Amino acid sequence: MLDPQDIRKHEFTRVWRGYDREEVHALLEALAREFEDVTRRAQTLAAELRDAREEAARHQKSEDTLQAAALAVQQALEEKRRATERESETLLKETRERVEAETVAAQTQVNALRTELQTLENERSRFYLRFQNLLHEQSTLLESMMDAPARKPEDTPTNAPAAPPPPAPEPDGLA
């Protein structure tokens, strides 16, 4: 490959009817300058191309790093989403089980309270019935005392205690 110095130093052989020497030298000098400019421009372009390739490689490396980071973030988010779903399913299941257990416990308590209420109502009914019987017996006793002739103290034995009234009969199955 020629360089500008080769063009400047090149000597042509002389012939009898040759070209004008100064014109040839002027053309060679112009060609050398032009070749110098082209060479310099080619070197500049080569350096720019090298810099552009290096920058493109840096950008490619940054892009690869960003893509890897984006993929890692996406995978982490997906794993977090799956973990959250599993956690929410577990929490929902536990909550349903707890609600069911509390419902069963509440129903058991309601049943026990109903049974106790029924027992209390039965006791109240028995009490009212016994009280009513007692009042009836007392009323009957008072009426019999009112209807009986008054006894004189001499008719009553002195050392015999008064006989208590007979006990009232209990209603069937309510005692």
PyRosetta script that sets phi, psi and omega in degrees:
from pyrosetta import init, pose_from_sequence

init()
pose = pose_from_sequence("MLDPQDIRKHEFTRVWRGYDREEVHALLEALAREFEDVTRRAQTLAAELRDAREEAARHQKSEDTLQAAALAVQQALEEKRRATERESETLLKETRERVEAETVAAQTQVNALRTELQTLENERSRFYLRFQNLLHEQSTLLESMMDAPARKPEDTPTNAPAAPPPPAPEPDGLA")
pose.set_psi(1, 141.2)
pose.set_omega(1, -180.0)
pose.set_phi(2, -84.8)
pose.set_psi(2, 147.3)
pose.set_omega(2, 171.0)
pose.set_phi(3, -120.0)
pose.set_psi(3, 170.4)
pose.set_omega(3, -175.9)
pose.set_phi(4, -58.8)
pose.set_psi(4, -34.4)
pose.set_omega(4, 179.9)
pose.set_phi(5, -66.7)
pose.set_psi(5, -37.5)
pose.set_omega(5, 178.2)
pose.set_phi(6, -61.7)
pose.set_psi(6, -39.8)
pose.set_omega(6, -179.8)
pose.set_phi(7, -67.2)
pose.set_psi(7, -42.5)
pose.set_omega(7, -178.3)
pose.set_phi(8, -66.0)
pose.set_psi(8, -38.0)
pose.set_omega(8, -174.4)
pose.set_phi(9, -89.1)
pose.set_psi(9, -5.9)
pose.set_omega(9, -175.7)
pose.set_phi(10, -67.0)
pose.set_psi(10, 134.3)
pose.set_omega(10, 179.3)
pose.set_phi(11, -114.7)
pose.set_psi(11, 131.3)
pose.set_omega(11, 178.4)
pose.set_phi(12, -91.6)
pose.set_psi(12, 151.3)
pose.set_omega(12, 176.6)
pose.set_phi(13, -75.6)
pose.set_psi(13, 148.9)
pose.set_omega(13, -174.8)
pose.set_phi(14, -94.6)
pose.set_psi(14, 135.4)
pose.set_omega(14, 177.6)
pose.set_phi(15, -126.7)
pose.set_psi(15, 160.4)
pose.set_omega(15, -175.2)
pose.set_phi(16, -63.6)
pose.set_psi(16, -43.8)
pose.set_omega(16, 179.6)
pose.set_phi(17, -109.5)
pose.set_psi(17, 57.3)
pose.set_omega(17, -176.5)
pose.set_phi(18, -87.6)
pose.set_psi(18, -171.9)
pose.set_omega(18, -178.8)
pose.set_phi(19, -84.1)
pose.set_psi(19, 163.9)
pose.set_omega(19, 176.4)
pose.set_phi(20, -67.4)
pose.set_psi(20, 123.0)
pose.set_omega(20, -173.7)
pose.set_phi(21, -61.2)
pose.set_psi(21, -43.7)
pose.set_omega(21, -178.8)
pose.set_phi(22, -67.6)
pose.set_psi(22, -36.7)
pose.set_omega(22, 178.5)
pose.set_phi(23, -66.8)
pose.set_psi(23, -39.1)
pose.set_omega(23, 177.6)
pose.set_phi(24, -65.1)
pose.set_psi(24, -44.3)
pose.set_omega(24, 179.3)
pose.set_phi(25, -64.1)
pose.set_psi(25, -38.8)
pose.set_omega(25, 178.4)
pose.set_phi(26, -64.5)
pose.set_psi(26, -42.2)
pose.set_omega(26, 178.4)
pose.set_phi(27, -65.6)
pose.set_psi(27, -42.6)
pose.set_omega(27, 178.7)
pose.set_phi(28, -63.0)
pose.set_psi(28, -40.2)
pose.set_omega(28, 178.6)
pose.set_phi(29, -64.7)
pose.set_psi(29, -42.0)
pose.set_omega(29, 178.7)
pose.set_phi(30, -64.3)
pose.set_psi(30, -42.0)
pose.set_omega(30, 178.3)
pose.set_phi(31, -64.2)
pose.set_psi(31, -39.7)
pose.set_omega(31, 179.6)
pose.set_phi(32, -63.6)
pose.set_psi(32, -45.4)
pose.set_omega(32, 178.2)
pose.set_phi(33, -61.7)
pose.set_psi(33, -45.0)
pose.set_omega(33, -179.9)
pose.set_phi(34, -62.5)
pose.set_psi(34, -41.4)
pose.set_omega(34, 179.7)
pose.set_phi(35, -66.5)
pose.set_psi(35, -37.2)
pose.set_omega(35, 176.7)
pose.set_phi(36, -61.4)
pose.set_psi(36, -45.6)
pose.set_omega(36, 179.1)
pose.set_phi(37, -62.9)
pose.set_psi(37, -43.5)
pose.set_omega(37, 179.9)
pose.set_phi(38, -64.4)
pose.set_psi(38, -41.6)
pose.set_omega(38, 179.8)
pose.set_phi(39, -64.3)
pose.set_psi(39, -46.1)
pose.set_omega(39, 178.2)
pose.set_phi(40, -60.4)
pose.set_psi(40, -43.4)
pose.set_omega(40, 179.4)
pose.set_phi(41, -63.8)
pose.set_psi(41, -39.6)
pose.set_omega(41, 178.8)
pose.set_phi(42, -65.4)
pose.set_psi(42, -40.1)
pose.set_omega(42, 177.8)
pose.set_phi(43, -65.9)
pose.set_psi(43, -41.4)
pose.set_omega(43, 178.2)
pose.set_phi(44, -62.8)
pose.set_psi(44, -45.6)
pose.set_omega(44, 179.4)
pose.set_phi(45, -64.7)
pose.set_psi(45, -37.3)
pose.set_omega(45, 178.1)
pose.set_phi(46, -64.8)
pose.set_psi(46, -41.5)
pose.set_omega(46, 178.4)
pose.set_phi(47, -65.9)
pose.set_psi(47, -43.4)
pose.set_omega(47, 177.9)
pose.set_phi(48, -62.3)
pose.set_psi(48, -40.6)
pose.set_omega(48, 178.4)
pose.set_phi(49, -63.3)
pose.set_psi(49, -42.7)
pose.set_omega(49, 178.2)
pose.set_phi(50, -62.1)
pose.set_psi(50, -45.5)
pose.set_omega(50, 178.3)
pose.set_phi(51, -62.2)
pose.set_psi(51, -42.5)
pose.set_omega(51, -179.8)
pose.set_phi(52, -64.4)
pose.set_psi(52, -40.6)
pose.set_omega(52, 178.1)
pose.set_phi(53, -65.3)
pose.set_psi(53, -41.4)
pose.set_omega(53, 177.8)
pose.set_phi(54, -63.0)
pose.set_psi(54, -42.8)
pose.set_omega(54, 178.6)
pose.set_phi(55, -66.1)
pose.set_psi(55, -39.7)
pose.set_omega(55, 177.2)
pose.set_phi(56, -63.1)
pose.set_psi(56, -38.6)
pose.set_omega(56, 178.1)
pose.set_phi(57, -65.6)
pose.set_psi(57, -40.4)
pose.set_omega(57, 177.2)
pose.set_phi(58, -64.0)
pose.set_psi(58, -43.1)
pose.set_omega(58, 178.4)
pose.set_phi(59, -63.4)
pose.set_psi(59, -40.4)
pose.set_omega(59, 178.6)
pose.set_phi(60, -63.9)
pose.set_psi(60, -41.1)
pose.set_omega(60, 178.1)
pose.set_phi(61, -64.2)
pose.set_psi(61, -43.1)
pose.set_omega(61, 177.6)
pose.set_phi(62, -62.9)
pose.set_psi(62, -42.1)
pose.set_omega(62, 178.9)
pose.set_phi(63, -63.2)
pose.set_psi(63, -43.3)
pose.set_omega(63, 178.0)
pose.set_phi(64, -61.5)
pose.set_psi(64, -42.1)
pose.set_omega(64, 178.8)
pose.set_phi(65, -63.2)
pose.set_psi(65, -44.3)
pose.set_omega(65, 178.7)
pose.set_phi(66, -64.2)
pose.set_psi(66, -40.4)
pose.set_omega(66, 178.0)
pose.set_phi(67, -64.5)
pose.set_psi(67, -41.3)
pose.set_omega(67, 178.0)
pose.set_phi(68, -64.4)
pose.set_psi(68, -41.6)
pose.set_omega(68, 178.9)
pose.set_phi(69, -65.5)
pose.set_psi(69, -42.5)
pose.set_omega(69, 178.9)
pose.set_phi(70, -63.0)
pose.set_psi(70, -40.5)
pose.set_omega(70, 178.1)
pose.set_phi(71, -65.2)
pose.set_psi(71, -41.5)
pose.set_omega(71, 178.7)
pose.set_phi(72, -64.3)
pose.set_psi(72, -41.9)
pose.set_omega(72, 178.3)
pose.set_phi(73, -63.7)
pose.set_psi(73, -44.3)
pose.set_omega(73, 179.6)
pose.set_phi(74, -61.3)
pose.set_psi(74, -43.3)
pose.set_omega(74, 178.8)
pose.set_phi(75, -65.3)
pose.set_psi(75, -41.3)
pose.set_omega(75, 179.3)
pose.set_phi(76, -63.9)
pose.set_psi(76, -42.1)
pose.set_omega(76, 178.0)
pose.set_phi(77, -63.8)
pose.set_psi(77, -41.0)
pose.set_omega(77, 179.2)
pose.set_phi(78, -64.6)
pose.set_psi(78, -42.6)
pose.set_omega(78, 178.4)
pose.set_phi(79, -65.2)
pose.set_psi(79, -40.9)
pose.set_omega(79, 178.2)
pose.set_phi(80, -63.3)
pose.set_psi(80, -40.2)
pose.set_omega(80, 178.4)
pose.set_phi(81, -63.2)
pose.set_psi(81, -45.1)
pose.set_omega(81, 178.8)
pose.set_phi(82, -63.5)
pose.set_psi(82, -42.3)
pose.set_omega(82, 179.1)
pose.set_phi(83, -63.6)
pose.set_psi(83, -40.9)
pose.set_omega(83, 178.6)
pose.set_phi(84, -64.7)
pose.set_psi(84, -40.9)
pose.set_omega(84, 177.4)
pose.set_phi(85, -62.6)
pose.set_psi(85, -44.7)
pose.set_omega(85, 179.1)
pose.set_phi(86, -62.2)
pose.set_psi(86, -43.7)
pose.set_omega(86, -179.4)
pose.set_phi(87, -63.6)
pose.set_psi(87, -42.4)
pose.set_omega(87, -179.2)
pose.set_phi(88, -68.7)
pose.set_psi(88, -36.8)
pose.set_omega(88, 177.1)
pose.set_phi(89, -64.2)
pose.set_psi(89, -42.7)
pose.set_omega(89, 178.6)
pose.set_phi(90, -63.9)
pose.set_psi(90, -45.6)
pose.set_omega(90, 179.8)
pose.set_phi(91, -62.5)
pose.set_psi(91, -42.0)
pose.set_omega(91, 178.6)
pose.set_phi(92, -64.2)
pose.set_psi(92, -41.9)
pose.set_omega(92, 178.9)
pose.set_phi(93, -63.6)
pose.set_psi(93, -46.1)
pose.set_omega(93, 179.4)
pose.set_phi(94, -62.3)
pose.set_psi(94, -40.6)
pose.set_omega(94, 179.7)
pose.set_phi(95, -64.3)
pose.set_psi(95, -43.5)
pose.set_omega(95, 178.2)
pose.set_phi(96, -62.3)
pose.set_psi(96, -42.4)
pose.set_omega(96, 179.2)
pose.set_phi(97, -63.9)
pose.set_psi(97, -41.7)
pose.set_omega(97, 179.9)
pose.set_phi(98, -66.0)
pose.set_psi(98, -41.8)
pose.set_omega(98, 178.3)
pose.set_phi(99, -63.2)
pose.set_psi(99, -42.9)
pose.set_omega(99, 179.3)
pose.set_phi(100, -63.1)
pose.set_psi(100, -43.6)
pose.set_omega(100, 179.3)
pose.set_phi(101, -64.1)
pose.set_psi(101, -42.5)
pose.set_omega(101, 179.4)
pose.set_phi(102, -67.0)
pose.set_psi(102, -35.8)
pose.set_omega(102, 177.7)
pose.set_phi(103, -64.8)
pose.set_psi(103, -44.1)
pose.set_omega(103, 177.9)
pose.set_phi(104, -62.6)
pose.set_psi(104, -43.8)
pose.set_omega(104, 179.8)
pose.set_phi(105, -63.3)
pose.set_psi(105, -42.5)
pose.set_omega(105, 179.4)
pose.set_phi(106, -65.3)
pose.set_psi(106, -40.8)
pose.set_omega(106, 178.8)
pose.set_phi(107, -64.7)
pose.set_psi(107, -40.2)
pose.set_omega(107, 177.0)
pose.set_phi(108, -62.0)
pose.set_psi(108, -43.1)
pose.set_omega(108, 179.9)
pose.set_phi(109, -65.5)
pose.set_psi(109, -40.8)
pose.set_omega(109, 177.7)
pose.set_phi(110, -61.7)
pose.set_psi(110, -43.9)
pose.set_omega(110, 178.8)
pose.set_phi(111, -61.9)
pose.set_psi(111, -42.7)
pose.set_omega(111, 178.9)
pose.set_phi(112, -63.7)
pose.set_psi(112, -41.3)
pose.set_omega(112, 179.0)
pose.set_phi(113, -66.7)
pose.set_psi(113, -36.6)
pose.set_omega(113, 177.2)
pose.set_phi(114, -64.8)
pose.set_psi(114, -42.5)
pose.set_omega(114, 178.9)
pose.set_phi(115, -62.8)
pose.set_psi(115, -45.2)
pose.set_omega(115, 179.7)
pose.set_phi(116, -63.0)
pose.set_psi(116, -41.7)
pose.set_omega(116, 178.6)
pose.set_phi(117, -61.9)
pose.set_psi(117, -43.0)
pose.set_omega(117, 178.8)
pose.set_phi(118, -63.0)
pose.set_psi(118, -41.4)
pose.set_omega(118, 178.2)
pose.set_phi(119, -62.3)
pose.set_psi(119, -44.5)
pose.set_omega(119, 179.1)
pose.set_phi(120, -64.5)
pose.set_psi(120, -39.7)
pose.set_omega(120, 177.9)
pose.set_phi(121, -64.6)
pose.set_psi(121, -39.8)
pose.set_omega(121, 177.4)
pose.set_phi(122, -63.9)
pose.set_psi(122, -43.8)
pose.set_omega(122, 178.3)
pose.set_phi(123, -62.5)
pose.set_psi(123, -41.7)
pose.set_omega(123, 178.2)
pose.set_phi(124, -60.9)
pose.set_psi(124, -45.2)
pose.set_omega(124, 179.4)
pose.set_phi(125, -61.1)
pose.set_psi(125, -44.2)
pose.set_omega(125, 178.2)
pose.set_phi(126, -62.6)
pose.set_psi(126, -41.8)
pose.set_omega(126, 179.5)
pose.set_phi(127, -61.6)
pose.set_psi(127, -48.7)
pose.set_omega(127, 179.2)
pose.set_phi(128, -58.5)
pose.set_psi(128, -42.1)
pose.set_omega(128, -179.6)
pose.set_phi(129, -65.0)
pose.set_psi(129, -45.8)
pose.set_omega(129, 179.2)
pose.set_phi(130, -64.5)
pose.set_psi(130, -40.7)
pose.set_omega(130, 179.6)
pose.set_phi(131, -65.2)
pose.set_psi(131, -41.6)
pose.set_omega(131, 178.2)
pose.set_phi(132, -62.3)
pose.set_psi(132, -42.5)
pose.set_omega(132, 177.5)
pose.set_phi(133, -63.1)
pose.set_psi(133, -41.7)
pose.set_omega(133, 179.1)
pose.set_phi(134, -61.7)
pose.set_psi(134, -47.2)
pose.set_omega(134, 178.7)
pose.set_phi(135, -61.5)
pose.set_psi(135, -40.4)
pose.set_omega(135, 179.2)
pose.set_phi(136, -63.9)
pose.set_psi(136, -44.5)
pose.set_omega(136, 179.0)
pose.set_phi(137, -63.2)
pose.set_psi(137, -42.8)
pose.set_omega(137, 179.6)
pose.set_phi(138, -65.2)
pose.set_psi(138, -39.2)
pose.set_omega(138, 178.3)
pose.set_phi(139, -64.4)
pose.set_psi(139, -44.1)
pose.set_omega(139, 177.9)
pose.set_phi(140, -61.9)
pose.set_psi(140, -43.3)
pose.set_omega(140, 179.3)
pose.set_phi(141, -61.9)
pose.set_psi(141, -45.1)
pose.set_omega(141, 178.9)
pose.set_phi(142, -62.7)
pose.set_psi(142, -41.3)
pose.set_omega(142, 179.0)
pose.set_phi(143, -64.1)
pose.set_psi(143, -41.6)
pose.set_omega(143, -180.0)
pose.set_phi(144, -67.3)
pose.set_psi(144, -33.0)
pose.set_omega(144, 177.6)
pose.set_phi(145, -69.9)
pose.set_psi(145, -33.7)
pose.set_omega(145, 179.9)
pose.set_phi(146, -73.6)
pose.set_psi(146, -34.9)
pose.set_omega(146, -178.7)
pose.set_phi(147, -79.4)
pose.set_psi(147, -27.3)
pose.set_omega(147, -177.3)
pose.set_phi(148, -73.0)
pose.set_psi(148, 141.1)
pose.set_omega(148, 179.3)
pose.set_phi(149, -67.2)
pose.set_psi(149, 150.3)
pose.set_omega(149, -179.2)
pose.set_phi(150, -68.9)
pose.set_psi(150, 132.5)
pose.set_omega(150, -180.0)
pose.set_phi(151, -89.6)
pose.set_psi(151, 148.1)
pose.set_omega(151, 177.4)
pose.set_phi(152, -91.7)
pose.set_psi(152, 153.0)
pose.set_omega(152, -178.9)
pose.set_phi(153, -62.0)
pose.set_psi(153, -26.7)
pose.set_omega(153, -178.6)
pose.set_phi(154, -74.5)
pose.set_psi(154, -21.6)
pose.set_omega(154, 178.6)
pose.set_phi(155, -75.7)
pose.set_psi(155, -17.1)
pose.set_omega(155, -176.1)
pose.set_phi(156, -92.6)
pose.set_psi(156, 129.9)
pose.set_omega(156, 176.9)
pose.set_phi(157, -62.9)
pose.set_psi(157, 140.3)
pose.set_omega(157, -174.8)
pose.set_phi(158, -76.7)
pose.set_psi(158, -35.7)
pose.set_omega(158, -176.8)
pose.set_phi(159, -101.0)
pose.set_psi(159, -1.7)
pose.set_omega(159, 178.9)
pose.set_phi(160, -92.8)
pose.set_psi(160, 126.5)
pose.set_omega(160, 178.2)
pose.set_phi(161, -71.4)
pose.set_psi(161, 155.9)
pose.set_omega(161, 179.6)
pose.set_phi(162, -69.0)
pose.set_psi(162, 140.3)
pose.set_omega(162, -179.0)
pose.set_phi(163, -76.8)
pose.set_psi(163, 133.2)
pose.set_omega(163, 178.0)
pose.set_phi(164, -73.5)
pose.set_psi(164, 156.1)
pose.set_omega(164, 179.0)
pose.set_phi(165, -68.7)
pose.set_psi(165, 153.6)
pose.set_omega(165, 179.6)
pose.set_phi(166, -65.4)
pose.set_psi(166, 148.6)
pose.set_omega(166, -179.2)
pose.set_phi(167, -66.1)
pose.set_psi(167, 151.3)
pose.set_omega(167, -179.5)
pose.set_phi(168, -76.9)
pose.set_psi(168, 141.6)
pose.set_omega(168, 178.6)
pose.set_phi(169, -72.0)
pose.set_psi(169, 141.4)
pose.set_omega(169, 177.6)
pose.set_phi(170, -78.7)
pose.set_psi(170, 142.9)
pose.set_omega(170, 176.1)
pose.set_phi(171, -64.8)
pose.set_psi(171, 151.7)
pose.set_omega(171, -175.9)
pose.set_phi(172, -60.5)
pose.set_psi(172, 124.0)
pose.set_omega(172, 173.1)
pose.set_phi(173, 69.4)
pose.set_psi(173, 10.3)
pose.set_omega(173, -178.6)
pose.set_phi(174, -108.9)
pose.set_psi(174, 3.2)
pose.set_omega(174, -175.6)
pose.set_phi(175, -76.8)
pose.dump_pdb("model.pdb")
